[in-house]
Amino acid sequence: MEKTNKDRFIVSVKVGPKGQITIPSEARKMFNINEGETLMVMGDKDRGIALLKADMFYSLMEER
């Protein structure tokens, strides 16, 4: 894990045989991600993949 400051970090994760990844504990703590929570996986072919907590995603969609 390489930390750049208290609000950012860079980490590599490996994709397992079932396509699963583990979210590092630092990220889970920073974004208050708890066991059993639902995350949205968003993808853009040019921009990459992003994860967002489902409640935050739905809140953002309501604002539109």
C-alpha positions in Angstrom: 0.0 0.0 0.0 1.4 3.4 -1.0 -0.2 6.3 0.9 0.0 9.7 -0.7 -1.7 11.6 2.1 -4.6 11.0 4.6 -7.3 11.5 1.9 -5.8 9.4 -0.9 -4.0 6.2 -1.4 -2.9 3.9 -4.2 -3.1 0.1 -3.9 -3.2 -2.9 -6.2 -5.6 -5.8 -5.9 -5.7 -9.1 -7.6 -8.8 -10.5 -9.3 -9.6 -13.9 -8.0 -10.9 -16.9 -10.1 -14.5 -15.9 -9.6 -13.8 -12.3 -10.7 -13.8 -11.0 -7.1 -11.5 -8.4 -5.5 -10.9 -7.5 -1.9 -11.5 -3.8 -1.0 -8.5 -2.9 1.2 -9.2 -2.1 4.8 -7.9 1.5 4.4 -10.5 2.1 1.7 -13.3 0.5 3.7 -12.4 2.7 6.7 -12.1 5.9 4.6 -15.4 5.4 2.9 -17.2 3.7 5.8 -17.9 0.5 3.8 -19.3 -2.2 6.1 -19.9 -5.9 5.6 -23.2 -6.6 3.7 -23.4 -3.1 2.1 -24.3 -2.8 -1.5 -21.9 -1.0 -3.9 -22.6 0.1 -7.4 -20.0 -0.8 -10.0 -19.9 1.8 -12.8 -17.8 1.4 -15.9 -16.8 3.6 -18.9 -14.7 2.0 -21.6 -12.5 5.1 -21.8 -12.5 6.3 -18.2 -12.4 3.0 -16.3 -14.3 1.5 -13.3 -15.6 3.2 -10.2 -17.2 1.9 -7.0 -19.8 3.9 -5.2 -21.9 3.1 -2.1 -25.5 2.4 -3.3 -27.1 4.9 -1.0 -24.8 7.7 -2.3 -25.5 6.6 -5.9 -29.3 6.8 -5.4 -28.9 10.2 -3.6 -27.0 11.6 -6.6 -29.6 10.2 -9.0 -32.4 11.9 -7.1 -30.6 15.3 -7.5 -30.8 15.0 -11.2 
